[in-house]
């Protein structure tokens, strides 16, 4: 079970995860001409030359719960050229992770989000320099206050990196808020959690407490400060752009699945 969780989470580690091995192997040639979307068993499917799309590993048929997700995946497949490059298909990879993980992974995904939240980046503050301290306050205080008020919980932020346990009642309440969420929602939330390093930001977005842009700008406060001091190299900028593509895909999936 843990292996399934790690497989589903891997693409969140650097923004493109499992697909990065494609840098060392030959890309498969495009094997289809036409891409379509069709209703199927209460959901929607993507078709390649009329055949229902399946996951690449376990060959599981993919049935999507929202038309917009199917359309986005179809656009990714249609945009492929002579070769099929999974690195350019973030929504397809996210959905493949969900489908191949299966419903048995749902409890583990919930646990992973709460595990991040228990040691959340927003709870560990710098003591200097003042510029960084102020930026952390500006970016992180509002989400924490919003979550506290919405769920009726308390947090215990700390200065430095020494572990500070959070109230168990807080973690239990946050876990309870995820109880009724399904596989696709939790997969997208896990993706956002891994990309930002914050389960709290993911939970706040899902509960409409902060916007997607607020999530994205809050996550890299420390990184942005370092860039302001030393500049950003080309590789770092490329990694961030790829993380942003993964982030935007997960956000779009969540928006499509909102009640």
Secondary structure as GFF3:
##gff-version 3
##sequence-region A 1 259
A	DSSP	alpha_helix	2	9	.	.	.	ID=ss1
A	DSSP	three_ten_helix	10	12	.	.	.	ID=ss2
A	DSSP	three_ten_helix	17	23	.	.	.	ID=ss3
A	DSSP	beta_strand	28	29	.	.	.	ID=ss4
A	DSSP	beta_strand	35	40	.	.	.	ID=ss5
A	DSSP	beta_strand	43	48	.	.	.	ID=ss6
A	DSSP	beta_strand	51	52	.	.	.	ID=ss7
A	DSSP	alpha_helix	67	78	.	.	.	ID=ss8
A	DSSP	beta_strand	83	84	.	.	.	ID=ss9
A	DSSP	three_ten_helix	86	88	.	.	.	ID=ss10
A	DSSP	alpha_helix	90	101	.	.	.	ID=ss11
A	DSSP	three_ten_helix	103	105	.	.	.	ID=ss12
A	DSSP	alpha_helix	106	118	.	.	.	ID=ss13
A	DSSP	three_ten_helix	121	123	.	.	.	ID=ss14
A	DSSP	beta_strand	124	125	.	.	.	ID=ss15
A	DSSP	alpha_helix	130	151	.	.	.	ID=ss16
A	DSSP	beta_strand	158	159	.	.	.	ID=ss17
A	DSSP	alpha_helix	168	177	.	.	.	ID=ss18
A	DSSP	alpha_helix	183	196	.	.	.	ID=ss19
A	DSSP	alpha_helix	199	206	.	.	.	ID=ss20
A	DSSP	alpha_helix	212	219	.	.	.	ID=ss21
A	DSSP	alpha_helix	221	230	.	.	.	ID=ss22
A	DSSP	alpha_helix	234	257	.	.	.	ID=ss23
###
